[in-house]
């Protein structure tokens, strides 16, 4: 150990390896664990996960906590041993019974998720509480989740909130996010937008994109913070850059309108494109409208239809309504009253009042056979795109 850590003598991992190997071969548990560390890190010897795991196992069988933890991780990841969740759980359990908070948390997770062992919320709660007593933030958060859902314990929103708050103060970003949400909605605590903004900010500064987006919304609305489109845009952009689709739509709209940022149509379309690529129907609609307004070419019409049809298929009523307008012959698109009626009917069924109004006007120019055909097409489309 002196050679390994340089205690009173120069650090020399090669000599440390020699002494640890002698002691390990004689069955010394701590030497076996230390020898495994050298193989694991490649200090004084060629790195070898296989040899590290073999020595960790010998030390773990003699009750060395560190070795049990390292062996559990090795089985979890398949490093130096064949990956085996049952073996990982076994060694997490041994370490947990020695009082290690991380091991207690992992045993709790296995019971919570039904990994390796049967799902058992009471057992999960038991192990999370043990880890929580040692200020394990993620365990405290999961205690809160179990109380709020009533899993393994009677449902208690206030008790769940208190555990979220403990975990948030201990640095759990998920707890910080959910603490903010419970203050915003008043679930288990009195509604308080100032507290919501405070905790969203903490989680946002810890780079949680959902918190960044929600903080942007508070700035946009002026809830719990002074209304500030500049701050709303700044936080929206940070979340958007991480891939948060709603933030991408919001920052696109800010650029389009020049709210909190200089107006920039090209940047707006770029962010709508990113959000649409992730399946955002409103952004797909915006792109469709963009192409409708471009100089009329076969390519621009095809792009417009492609994005509007995608948005419509995702249930976005304005896109369905827009397709109806295109079918009137708008900007060089083919004129087809049956298609117009079909899309207005679909949008009206989707709750868009303008479509219901225009449907009646279109019907006045159609005969009964055309209306029947359009209604059949609309019903077939609705049935085909119905979401369960």
N, C-alpha and C positions, 0 to 999 in steps of 0.2 A: 504494500500500500504506500509506503514511503517513496519507493521508486516511481510509482504511478503518479502520485500527486506532488512529488517534489517536496516532501516534508523533511526539512533539515539537510537534504541532499539534492543534487541536481536531478530533475525529472529524467527518467530513463525507462521508456516503455518496454524496451527489449528485455532489460533485467527484470522489470516488473512481471512480464510474461513468464519468464523462467521460474521465478519464485511462486507465482500464482499457480503455475502448472504443477509444480511439486506438491503444493498443499492441496490442490484440487484433486490430484490423483490419490491422495491419502484420504479423501472424503470430506475435506474442510468446505462447508457449505458456502461461506462468504467468499472463499477463494474461488470456488466454482462460478459463483455469480460474477466476480470481478474478472475472471478469465473470459467468461462469456461476453462481458462488456468490451474487452480488448478485441475479440473476434468481431463483434458487432460493429465497432468503430474503425477497425483496421489499424490499431495502435500497437506498434511493436511486433506485428504479425500481419500476414496477408488477411484482408477482410474476408470473412466467410459467414454468411447468414446461417448456413447449415450447421457449422461447428458452434456458432453462438447459441443457436436454439437448443442444440444437444446439451450444452453445459448449463444453459438456463433451466432446462428441464430437470437436470440432476439437482441443481440448487433449489428449484421450486419444490421438488418432492421432499426436501428437507425443511421447507417452511420459510424460505427467504422471500420476503414480500416483494422486493424489487424484481427478483427472478420470476415470480408468479405473474407480475404485471407485464414484464417483457415477453414472457411466453404467451400470455393471453393475446397480446398485440400481434405476435408472430403468427399465431393460428388465425387470427382475424384477417390478416393481410396475406397469408401464405408466404411469409418470408422465412426461408430455411426449413420450412415444414410444409406439408400439404395443407392447403387451406381447410379449416374445419371449424365451423361456428360452434358445434357442440363442445369441442375441446377448448375453444376460446371461452365459452360460457363457464365451463368447469373451472378454469383457472381464474377468471374474473371473480367467480364465487368464492374460491379459496382466499383471494386477496381481499374481497369484500368482508369476509368473516374476520379478517385481521384488522378491519377498521379503515381501509383505504377508501377515501371519498370517491375517487374516480372509478374505482372498481364497483363500489356500491351503486353509483349512477348507472354504469353499464349493465349491471345485473337488473336494475330497475327498468332500463330501456328494453331489455329482452322480454321482460314480463309485460311491459306496456304494449309492445308491438307484436308479441307472439312469435318472436324469433327464437328458434331452437326449443323453447319451452312453450307450454300452452299459455295463451294470454290470460293474465290474472291481475286485475287492477289493484286488488288489495295487496298482493305481493309487490307490485310496482310501487305503490304508495309507501309501503314499509321501507323499501330500499332507498327511495327518493328522500324520505324523511331522515333516514340515517345520514345520507350524504349532505342533506340540507343543514343538519345540525353542525356540520363542519364548514358551513358557508359555501357550499358548492352551488354556484349561481344557476347552472342549467337544471340541477335537481330541484332547486327552489321554484324555478319556473314551471317545471312539470308537476310539482305539487299543486301549484296554482291552477294548471290546466285540469287536473283531476277533480279538484274542488268545483271548478266552474262547470264542468261537464257532468258532475255527479257520478264519476267512475270510481268504484271502490270505496267511496264515502258518500254520505248524503250531499246533494248539490247545495253549495253555499257560495253565492257570488261574492259576498263580502269577504269571506275567508280566502277565496281565490284571489281577490284583488289585493289582499294584504300580502300574499305570497308573491304575486307579480311584482309588487313594490319592493319587497326584500331582494328579489332576484335582480330587478332593475338597478337598485343601488349597488349591487355586487357586480354589475357590469354585463349582465346578460342582455344582448341587443334585442333578442326576441321579446324579452320581458319589457324592455324599454318601449318597444313598439306597441305592445299590447297594453301596457300601462297607459300610454297616451290614448289609445283607442278607447279604453274603458272610461277615461275622464271625458273624452269627447262625446261618448254615447250615454254616459251616466249609468254604467252597468256595474253594480257592486260598490260604487262610490257616487257621491253627488257630482252631477255634471259640472265640469270646470274647464272651459276652453283655455285658460291661461296655463293650467297644469298640463293639459293635452299638448299645447304648443311647446312647453318646456321639455317634455319627454320625447316628443317627436324630434325636437332639435338635438337632444342627446343622442338618440338613435341615428339621426341623419348624419351627425358629425362622425358617427362610427360607421358611416358608409352604407347604411341600410336604405335601399332604394325606395321601399314602400314608405318609410318614414320621410324621406326626402320629398316624395310626391305629396304625401298628406300635409306636410308642413307648407309646401307650395300652395296647396288648396286653402289652408288657413290664412296665408298672406293674401291670396286672391280675394277671399271673402271678408277679410278683416275680423276673423273670429279668434279671440285670444291674443291677437297681435294687431298692431296698426295695419290697416290695409296698405299694401305695397306691391304693385305689380312688378317692380324691379326685383324684389326678393322672391316673389312667386315665380318669375321667369328663371332666376338663378337656380333655385332649388329644383324646378322642373327640368332644367337642362342637366343638372347633375344626375337626376334619376333617369332621364332619357338616355344619357350616355352609357348607363349600365344596362339598358335594354328594357326599362319599364315602359310598356306599351301605352298606357294612359298618359304618362308623362311625355312620351313622344308626340302624342296627339296634342297635348296641351301646349307644348313649346312650339309646335308647328302653327297652332292657332295664334299664339302670341306674335310669332314672326309675321304671320299673314296680316294681323291687325295692327302691328306695331305697339303692342302693349308690354311695357317693361323692357323691351328691346327695340332697336331700330327696325322699321318695317323692311322685310327682306323676302320677297315672293319666292325666290329660288330656294332659300333655306327652308321656308315653310313647306314647299313641295318635297324637299329632300327628307324632312322629318315625317311628313305624311307617308312617304314611300316606305320608310323604315317601319312605321307602325302598321301600315297595310300589309307589309310582308309578314308580319306576325299575326295577321288575321283580324286586325281592327276594322270593323265594317264602316265606321264613320270616316276613317282615313281613306279607305278604298273609295268611298263616295266622293270625297274631296278630290282625289286623283281623277276620278271619272269626269267630274265637272271641269277640272283643269283641261283635260283633253278635248272636251266638248267645245271649249272656248278657244282652242288653238285653230289656226287656219285649217279649213276643211280639206283633209286629204284622206285617202283610204286608210293610211296608218293611224292618223289621229282618231278617226271614227272607230277603228278596231280597238285601239287602246281605251277609248271612252267606254265602249260597250263591255269590254273585258272587265274593267274595274267596277262599273256599275252593276253588272250581272253578279260579280263576286259579292259585292256589298248587299245586293238584293237577296241573294241566296242565304246570306247570314242574318236575314230578317230586318234589315235597315230600311224602314219605310220611306225616307226621303229618296233613297236610290230607286226603289220601286216606282215611286211617283215620277222621278226624273226619266226613267225608261218609258213611261207612258207619254211624257211630253216629247221625247225624241221620236216616238212613233207617229207623231202628228206631222212629221216632215221637217222638224226643227233643224236648222243649220245643215240642210242637205241630207239628213237621215231619211231612209225610206218611209213613206207615209202608209200607215196601216191602222185603220180605226179599230179593227178587231184586237190588235196588239195594244193599242192605246187603252181600250176598255179593259182588257185583261189586266194590265199593270195598274190602272187606277183602282180596279176592283181589289186587287191584291193589297195595295197600299191602304185602301179604305178598311179592309178587313183587319189590317195591322194597326188601325186606330188613327190614321192621318185624316183629319177633317177636310183638308183642302182636296184630297183625292175623292172623298165622298161627294163633295160639291161638284167637282169637275166631271165625275162619272155621269151625273144626271145630264149635263150639257152634251157630253159625247153620245149618250144613249139617244138623244133627240135626233141625231143625224144618222141613226142606224136602223135597219129593219129587224124584225123579230128573229129571223134566222141568224143574222150576224151577232146579235146580242146573246142568243143561246150558245153559239159556238164560242164566243169570247168567255162566257161564264164557265163553260166546260173546260176551256184551256186554263182559266184561272184556278178552278177547283183542282185540276190535275196538278198544276204547279204547286199549289199550297200543300196538297197531299204528299207530293214528292219531297218537298223541303220541310215537312213538319218536324219539329224538334220535340223529342219525348221529354 
